[in-house]
Each structure stands twice: as structure tokens, then as C-alpha cells.
Amino acid sequence: MGSYAKCWLGDLNVGSSRNEIDPNLISLFRQQDKVVLSAPFHKLPASLEHYRESLEEDSDLKLVYYQVPVNVVRDRLEVLGYTITTVEDAFREWVKGEHAQKIESMKVWAEQDSETRKLMEDHYRTDAEILASVTPRSWIEGLKMIRSSELETSYHARFEGPHKGTLIGYMLSNEWYGFPGYDVFVPLRLAIEAFGDDGDLIYDLTDLVWSSNFDEGEDFVEFGLGVSAAEYSSMAKTIVLTEGKTDAWILSESFKVLYPHLQDYFSFLDFESTGYGGGVGNLANVVKAFAGAGIVNNVVALFDNDTAAAAACKAIEKIALPANIVIRQLPKLDFLENYPTIGPTGAAKLDVNGIAASIELYLGEDVLRLDSGNLAVVQWTGYEKSVNQYQGELLEKSKVQARFREKLSRHSGPAGPDWDGLRAVFRVLFSAFEEKNRGAICKRPTEYYGVS
């Protein structure tokens, strides 16, 4: 008998590995997610209750596991490209490949001169029939039924009992509840749909520690990945380039408020401090430099939502950028469709999306509304011939930035609707490589099975 590392999503065992740590599963955790519990033990996670008797017999024993809420796992998976749409498509491709393999195995056994021919032929036929009708949704519903009925997995009793020949029987008789592929993030992301925001993902390493394979003080994330935590964090980061140091500072500080559990996935590079200087033109030059330097990280060049940025992006479109470098602009906001402006003809409320929206306009109405009670005004400054439109600039930027600093200093608890503008900005960053990731994730089953 070996020692096992077990991964639990609530009360579902979603992965076990004997005498080792799964590098994919452990990559979803960070060192700060580690829990080491010493006696006395009161309430334990339901998935770890089976240790209680041993713990009561030996007070020196400790529980060692990593734990994060389901919503944190969901966010981390989606940043890695495992959106619900992508995993549903990938699931279908994995099942399609497995179905084709079962059909082929059935044909091979049909040609055998063996006493077990009929048994094996029927076995593969049953598998194939189940796989022919399974969908992402039916698999999720199957998980819900397994949970609600408290059904136990059994890899040695295939299709026995009332679930013989059914999807539920197939799920209970195969690892990862019947998901056929090696990409464990696909079924994990789907399984989260069966939980909502309830429960935690727990990676239990207690058994490995008790067997003396590992020390309780081990950095299991570092060990499982085969690199240092710092190296992994550096390799995994998406680098975000902005038009200046203020933009980088605003995004970096806002990220700590809105998505602290995703900080290891993004780096907001203040390239001005490296000597490039700020501004839309310099950002365009940095993009070209990165493209020529062979940077391996994903890179997002985030331009303002204004005329100068539109002109710069139009020029960059002529350059063939590598797949890991993308150009994005700050998103359009409904709030900016009727915003106060001032120009040669006087004051007017206009749509400033695409013309005058710098990062300051995304900081929230509470920040933009100055002591006078009025919103900080956009002033029209010039005409850009390359895109046939005027450029606008927010007046009193320094006051708006100062008010944002105050907002950060007094923030506590959940972020409210006044952070929605910045949330919209981060959605642009999170989705920047969605198509690239989708292609890679959905290509794996085709490569594995050789089925198109």
C-alpha cells in the first residue's frame, strides 16, 4: 500500500496520486493557502474527518493540506484560460476521442478467438454507448446526483447495482468521475458548476507526511512544480504594459483590492522607471521592442480609450506581433456615454468613449465627483487626422488621483459598485488571451487521440 495525496472539491474526491504530488493540481495553490493543524482538533473539513481517530490516538500528529474557496479556484482557472465555454468544448473533444477509442477496441475484440471475447466486446460497447450521449451538462448533473445521494466510487465493481450500464455507473467506476483526458483542469472547472460558490478545494497531503515521504514544513507548491515558487510565479505572470507609471500604479493597487488571490498571475510593469518614459508613443515603442526580444511571457499592452491610443493602435496593426503579445484598449463604459466636456463651443455632455477616456475615468463616480459635487470635466484639445477625431483630456487629473489614493486608504471589506469601472478594465486583461488559450486547451484531445 502506498501513501496518497488526495484532492477534494467539497465532499468529492477529484484526484488521488500515490506517493507523489500532482503538479497540475498543486499549481492552483499558493504557499499562503497551506494549512498545518495541531491538536486539539475541533471542527475538521468533512473530507478530512477520517483522520480524527488517528489524531485522537496520537496528539503529536498534524494535518497538512492546502485549502482555497471554490470561487478562488474558479478565478484562477479562468485566468489560465479555462472558462466555462472553453472547458465545455474541450470536454466534448475528449469524450469524442475516447468514444472513438472504445469503438476501435470493440472491433478488435470482435475479431479475437478468445473465451473473453464476448465479455470484452460487450464491455467496450457499453462504454461507447454511454460516451455517445454524455454532454458537459449531463456530466455536471451526474456529479450533483452523486453528491446528493452520497454515492461511493468503486474502480473494481464496474456497472454493478442499480446504476449498471448508466452514466452514473460509468462515473463511479472511473477516475475523475469518467472524464477521459489528462487535462484535469477541464473536469475540475466543470465540477465547480455543481457547487456554485459553496465549499473549498482541499489538497490533502497528510498521508504523505505521516508516511515520512515529506516533511510538514515542505513547500509543496515548489516541490510539485519542480521549480521554486518565485520562478513559477515569474514564468506564469502576464506582463501588463501601460502608458505610464500612474496607470501601472492604479492597476496594481486596485488589483490588491479586487483580486488579491490572482496577484501571482499578473505584473504591472512601470516601464517609465526603466528609462523608456511614459506616453502613448513610448508604449508603442516598447511593444515593438518586446516583440523583437522574444519575451516568453504573455504580454498585454493596455492603451487608453482615447484618440491618441486609437492612432497608435492603428499603426501597430501593421506589425506582425507574436501570439503572446496583444494590444488592448481600456473598455467602453456606459457611464462615459453622457459625460461633461468643455470645448470651443462651450460645455456639453458627450460620449467620451474612444476619444478621451484615460484610466482616471475608470476610478468610480465617487472619485470623479470633486468637492464641488460636479464631475471632473473633459476638455477637447486637438484633432487627430489619422483617425479623423478629436482628442480629449480630463482636467484636474491630479485631484482625481489624490481622491483615489484616499479611496484606497479607507477601503475595507468587499468592493462595491464604485469599483465597477476598474472591474471592467480587469475583465479586458483576463480575457486578453482567451482565444489563444482556448486553441491550446481544445487541441490537446485531438493530439492525444489523433482524432479530428
Secondary structure, DSSP 8 states (H G I E B T S, - for coil): ---EEEEEETTEEEEEEETS--HHHHTT--GGGEEEE-SS--S--GGGGGGHHHHHH-TT--EEEEEEEHHHHHHHHHHTT--HHHHHHHHHHHHHHHHHHHHHHHHHHHT--STTHHHHHHHHHHHHHHHHH--HHHHHHHHHHHHHTT----TTSTT-GGGTTSHHHHHHTSGGGG--SS-THHHHHHHHTTTTT-SEEEEE-HHHHHTTSS-TT--HHHHHHTS-HHHHHHHH-EEEE-SSHHHHHHHHHHHHHH-GGGGGGEEEE-GGGGTS-SSHHHHHHHHHHHHHHT--S-EEEEE-EEHHHHHHHHHHTTS---TTEEEEE----GGGGGEEEEETTEEEEE--TTBEE-GGGGS-HHHHB-TTSSB--EEEEEEETTTTEEEEEETTHHHHHHHHHHHHHH--SS--GGGHHHHHHHHHHHTTTHHHHHHHHHHHHHHHH---
